[in-house]
Amino acid sequence: MNFDNDEESLGFINRLLERLHQADFINHGSKIELVYVASGGQHVETQINIGTSPNPPKGREKGVKAKESFNDDTPLSALFRENHHEALRKVIDSWRPYLINEEKATEALSLTHFEFDKDQIYSNKVYRDLCELDALGALQVSLSQLAHYLAVHSNLSQSYATLYQQLKYYRCEFV
């Protein structure tokens, strides 16, 4: 992309880069390179390489997961807004026939672990249910945090990355 190297364009690019950084944007291996050539000049005045920093910020080293805002006893309902708990209750109740070792006496919104009988229910049903709630504005945490929660609290997948990709994929159906 070529800009006219004016101050307005550079300001726009700087604001965009700052927002990407604040949103914890990860470029997934893609190299983003911006080159600014001074007006009428033949040399590169500024070159910015994104994603190639030799010293990532502390806590963002490769392989370090984002801090989770839940523990082993956190119910799924804690990740959703209270005004959507009734819809979440209905979804969890629809999963109950497919849960293994689930305590029937436990209230749906208090459940903390979800071990699904994968011979009876497909994972994509669960992803769709959660993404449908997300489309209603029910989720009060990021999709990334939901994926972390499910990796720890369910048998859908032990891989955070897989869960996150699946949730992102099914989220598109409801946007």
N, C-alpha and C positions, 0 to 999 in steps of 0.2 A: 504494500500500500504506500503510495507516494503522497505526501502532503506538500504544501507550498512552503514549508519551513517557517510559517509565521508563528507569532507568539500564541495566538489563540489555539492553533492546532496542537502545539506542544503542551499548552496548559491542559487541553482536553486529554491528551495521552497521559500526562502525569496524574490527573485525577482518576482516570480509568485504572492505571497501575496501582494507585494507592487503594482504591476500592477492592481490587482483586486481592491485594495483600491483606487487607482487613477482613475479607471474607474467607481467608485461609484457602485461596484458590490454589489448586494443585494442577500443574499442566500435564500430568500423566505421561511424561517423557517427551512431550512436544517442546521444541525449542522455539522460544519467542525472542526475536531480536529486533531492536529498534535502532536505526542509525539516523543521526541528524547531521546533515551536511550544511555548513554555514552558507548563507545566501551568496551565490556567486563563487563560492570556494570550491576547491577540488580535494579537500582533505576532510576526513571524518572529524567532526567536532565532539560529538557525544555518541557513545555506543552503550546500549543497555542490554545486558543478557539476563533473562529471567529464567529461573529454574536451574541455573548452573553455579549458584553460589557455593564456594568451597566450605564456608562456615555457616550452616543453617542456624537460625535463631534457636536459643536454648529451648528444649522441650519439643522441637520440631525435627529432630534428627530422624533419618530414615528408619522406619520400623517402629517408631514411638507412636502409640495410639493417643488420640485425644482423651483428655481427662473425662471420665464418665461421671455423670451426676446421679448415679444410683448405686445400690449395693445389692447383695444377694437376696435381701428380703424386700426389695422394692417391687410393689405390684405394677403390672402393666398400666393400670389406670393412672399412675403418677405421671406418666408421660403425656397424658391427654388432659385437655381443659375440662373442668368440672361440668360446664354446661353441655358437654357432649358425652357424659358418662352413661346416660341411658342408652344411647346408640352403641357405645362400646360394650355395654352389658349384653345387648342383643347379639352382637357379633361374637363375643366370648361364649355366650350360651349356645350359639350355633356350632361352635367348635367342640363343645363338651362331649358329644358322642364319639369324637375321634381322639380324645385325650387318653393317654395311658397313665395309670397310677394317679388319677386325679381324684381329689377328695370331693365327693358330691356335696358334702355339707358346707364347704367353703363358698362364700359369696363370690360371684364372678369377678367383681372389681377388686377383690383381695387376692386373686391368684397371682403367684409370682413366677411360676415355672410352667412351661407348656411343652410337654412331650407328646408329639402327635404320632398316631398310628399311620404311618406313611403308606400302608396298604389300603387305607380307607379314605384318606384325604391327600390331595396334592398340595404341595407348598404354595403353588401359585394362587390357590383359593385364599390362603391366609394373607399373602402379599396384596392381593386385590382388595380384600376386606379392609386392611390397614390403610391402603392408599385411598380408598373411597372415603374413609374417615378423615384422612389428611386433606382431601379435596374440599371437605366441608369446613376446614379450619380447626379441626379437633386436636390436632397434634400440637403440643406446646414446646416440643424440643425439635431439634433438627432431624432430618431423615438419617443423617449419619449417627446420631445418638440412638435413634430407634434401632438401627442396624447393630450397633454395639450391644444394646440391651438384648436383642433377639439372639445374638451369637452366644451370649452367656446364659440366657433364661429359656432357651428353646432348643429343640433338636432339628430345626429347619436347616441349619448349616452351622458348622463351627467356624466358618470363615467369614469374618466381618466384610471383607471385600466382595465376596459372592452375595451376601445378604444385601449390601448396599447397592450393588449393581441391579439386583432383581427388584428392589424397591423403587429405584430410579426408573427402571423399565416400566413397571406397572403404574407408577405415578403418572406417566404420560397418557395413560388411558382416560384419566379423570381430569386432566387439565384443559 
